[in-house]
Amino acid sequence: VTTTLRVALAGCGTVGGALVDLVSHSAREIAWRTGVRIEIVRVLVRDLRRLRGPNVQREIVTDDVDDFLASPADVVVEATGDVPTAGQIASATLSSGRRFVTANKALMRDSGPELAALAHRHRASGATLDFEAAVGGGVPIVRLLRESMAGHVIDSVRGVLSGSANYILWRMEQGESFAESLSCAQERGLTEADPSRDLQGVDAADKIAVLAWLAFGVHPRTIDVRLRGLPDDPRDLTSAARSRNSVARLAAHASHVNGKLDVAVGPEIVDRTHPFGRTTEDQVAITVVSRSAGQICLSGRGAGGAATASALLADIVRAAAPIPVLLPTELSYANFQLQT
Ligand SMILES: NC(=O)c1ccc[n+]([C@@H]2O[C@H](COP(=O)([O-])OP(=O)(O)OC[C@H]3O[C@@H](n4cnc5c(N)ncnc54)[C@H](OP(=O)(O)O)[C@@H]3O)[C@@H](O)[C@H]2O)c1
């Protein structure tokens, strides 16, 4: 291990708490891959009295944003879900030439392009903006669009983007009631703090708007998403799907056809063999159609602390290490083998 990367973490709920655990459990592997040791130096919360997990040191927890921002961190990670506070933290972090990583899709929809411009203005002092965890949970769709497909002309992005809505529909397919499925999703930390955001499709709308920004360059806040959420009780929807030997999914799309952008979220009945129909539990699936590469499809776990924290950690690690260091060499592999 050569360097220590100091991380300040805003938010220690489902996602932030899972990140603290992941950093603690994966310390050796991270050091092996990157030569970096991650140290969480400050944690910002709302309620100081709430009990935190065993990996959260009490003395680094604060409820004061100024105290949080004054911490000597190289990377500031945001997982609060609160847009005004997240915006304040993002602006202060980027203006001071530091790296900002967020899981906040609402923040990115509201002001992603402005924050990207701020990061660009302060890039010489080290500012960077990363938000893989904001869309797709553990599925690396942001990096795919932002980097791997930077030279592609994209025709459409489609997806089952809400792992929580998917989990509820999937449990209802197994015969559970809507109320049972929702409470199970909440127990597992799959829903937003306010689950109506998932059920009414607001969460999926923020996500597809952010993906449309990356694919088509349109400001996500200005995108008018045609929005239909799940019905109050989706039982009729799941029964209708079953009678056609299909499944119901909350789907989103953004397509750019003849100079017009069409963006929508709504329930659809899809064939079980379709990538969307094959999603189970809290999985999401996203397809991108590019003129040169055809259809690219990604799927995986799209909600919950562990999946989302893995995307945050990927952004933190990437901020810490130049890409060539991330390609394990024979030597580092041998070292890792010796340690295990
Ligand atoms: N849960 C998921 O599956 C999931 C998946 C992908 C992305 N995300 C995104 O990740 C973010 C966090 O979600 P979550 O599910 O982890 O939320 P959560 O469980 O409600 O946790 C939020 C955390 O942030 C703290 N917090 C909230 N507002 C704050 C404020 N104004 N000042 C200081 N601290 C504040 C809370 O403090 P207290 O603990 O003291 O209340 C809590 O620790 C959101 O942007 C969400 O959209 C979540």
The ligand as an ORCA input file, in Angstrom:
! r2SCAN-3c Opt
* xyz 0 1
  N     -31.708      2.548     -1.403
  C     -31.413      2.201     -2.659
  O     -31.648      1.071     -3.088
  C     -30.766      3.194     -3.593
  C     -30.317      2.745     -4.847
  C     -29.680      3.647     -5.706
  C     -29.507      4.967     -5.321
  N     -29.978      5.378     -4.109
  C     -29.765      6.786     -3.748
  O     -28.872      6.852     -2.651
  C     -29.180      7.981     -1.841
  C     -29.392      7.522     -0.400
  O     -30.452      6.595     -0.340
  P     -30.700      5.679      0.953
  O     -31.693      4.652      0.517
  O     -29.402      5.248      1.537
  O     -31.414      6.740      1.941
  P     -31.596      6.598      3.521
  O     -31.530      5.181      3.950
  O     -32.810      7.409      3.838
  O     -30.308      7.348      4.123
  C     -30.087      8.720      3.995
  C     -28.939      9.125      4.901
  O     -28.635     10.495      4.672
  C     -28.762     11.245      5.870
  N     -29.372     12.521      5.501
  C     -30.509     12.737      4.808
  N     -30.721     14.046      4.627
  C     -29.689     14.687      5.231
  C     -29.337     16.053      5.407
  N     -30.097     17.031      4.930
  N     -28.202     16.342      6.103
  C     -27.433     15.350      6.594
  N     -27.701     14.026      6.453
  C     -28.823     13.705      5.785
  C     -29.646     10.422      6.790
  O     -29.308     10.725      8.133
  P     -30.012      9.970      9.380
  O     -29.515      8.544      9.309
  O     -29.529     10.674     10.597
  O     -31.494     10.088      9.143
  C     -29.244      8.991      6.391
  O     -28.076      8.601      7.082
  C     -30.414      8.631     -2.499
  O     -29.980      9.663     -3.350
  C     -31.019      7.501     -3.310
  O     -31.739      7.966     -4.427
  C     -30.588      4.525     -3.235
*
